[in-house]
Amino acid sequence: MRHGKSVLLSRLLPAYFLRRRPTDWVALSSYSSDIAHINSRLARTYYEGQAGTLDVEAIKHWETGKGGGLWATGVGGPATGKGFHLGIIDDPLKPRDARYDLKREGVNTNYMETFRSRLAQENVPIIV
């Protein structure tokens, strides 16, 4: 199944996690902010248990109404001032960029210096 990973880990898991822990935050990242935002929109649809479209403005950052929520960004995108209790990085590199050392180093640097610095507490799970 070509999109099984994204459906399970970037859409269903955040919805499930936030239904069980609505005061926590999920960080969702991908090589492209567009992909992260699509996954965010669909995670919110699953979270709310509704079909149809959602407010386009609420795909970068949405809240549960109980103090938690989800924020989505592209790798290297804005994460300053945001924390998370579950981190998901879905496809940190475009397939064609994965073969270039410089591209991989940039993603690794962003992960270590930016993404990991947003942990809400010790031992936060991060799925790549």
C-alpha positions in Angstrom: 0.0 0.0 0.0 1.7 3.1 -1.2 0.3 5.6 1.3 -0.2 3.2 4.3 2.6 4.8 6.4 1.3 8.3 6.0 -2.3 7.3 6.7 -1.4 5.4 9.8 1.3 7.5 11.3 0.7 11.0 10.0 -3.1 11.1 10.1 -4.6 8.4 12.3 -2.0 8.3 15.0 -2.2 12.0 15.8 -6.0 11.8 15.9 -5.9 8.8 18.2 -3.2 10.3 20.4 -5.0 13.6 20.9 -8.4 11.8 21.5 -6.6 10.0 24.4 -4.5 12.9 25.5 -6.3 16.2 24.5 -4.0 18.4 26.7 -0.9 17.3 24.8 0.7 18.5 21.5 1.7 16.7 18.3 4.4 18.1 16.0 4.0 16.9 12.4 6.7 17.6 9.8 7.5 16.5 6.3 10.0 17.6 3.6 7.3 19.9 2.3 5.0 22.1 4.4 2.2 21.4 1.8 2.4 17.7 2.7 2.6 18.4 6.4 -0.5 20.6 6.1 -2.5 18.0 4.1 -1.7 15.4 6.8 -2.7 17.9 9.5 -6.0 18.6 7.8 -6.8 14.9 7.5 -5.6 14.2 11.1 -8.0 16.9 12.3 -10.8 15.4 10.2 -10.2 12.0 11.9 -9.9 13.7 15.3 -13.2 15.4 14.9 -14.8 12.4 13.3 -16.3 14.3 10.5 -16.2 14.2 6.7 -15.8 17.2 4.4 -13.4 20.1 4.3 -12.2 22.1 7.2 -11.1 25.7 7.6 -8.0 26.0 5.5 -6.5 28.5 8.0 -6.6 25.8 10.7 -4.2 23.3 9.1 -0.9 24.7 10.3 -2.0 24.8 13.9 -5.2 23.5 15.4 -6.3 22.8 19.0 -8.4 20.2 20.8 -10.2 22.8 23.0 -8.6 21.2 26.1 -5.1 22.7 25.9 -3.5 20.5 23.3 -3.5 20.2 19.6 -1.3 19.8 16.5 1.2 22.0 14.6 2.5 21.1 11.2 5.5 22.4 9.3 7.9 21.5 6.6 11.4 20.4 7.6 13.3 23.6 8.3 10.1 25.5 8.7 8.9 27.5 11.8 8.9 25.6 15.0 10.2 28.2 17.4 8.1 28.7 20.5 6.2 25.4 20.0 6.6 22.2 22.0 5.3 18.7 21.6 4.6 15.4 23.4 4.6 13.3 20.2 6.8 14.1 17.1 6.1 12.7 13.7 8.5 13.3 10.8 7.0 11.8 7.6 9.4 11.8 4.7 12.0 14.3 5.8 13.6 14.3 2.4 12.3 14.2 -1.2 13.2 10.8 -2.7 15.5 12.5 -5.2 17.3 14.5 -2.5 18.1 11.5 -0.3 21.2 10.7 -2.4 22.9 14.0 -1.7 25.1 14.4 1.4 24.4 18.1 1.7 20.6 17.7 1.7 20.8 14.8 4.3 23.2 16.9 6.5 20.7 19.8 6.3 17.8 17.7 7.5 19.9 16.1 10.2 21.0 19.5 11.4 17.4 20.8 11.5 16.4 17.7 13.4 19.1 18.1 16.1 19.0 21.9 16.4 15.4 22.8 15.9 13.0 19.8 16.0 14.5 18.0 19.1 14.8 21.3 20.9 10.9 21.5 21.0 10.4 18.5 23.3 7.9 19.2 25.9 9.6 16.8 28.4 12.2 14.0 28.6 11.6 10.8 26.6 9.1 12.3 24.1 8.5 9.7 21.3 9.6 10.9 17.8 8.6 8.7 14.8 10.6 9.2 11.6 
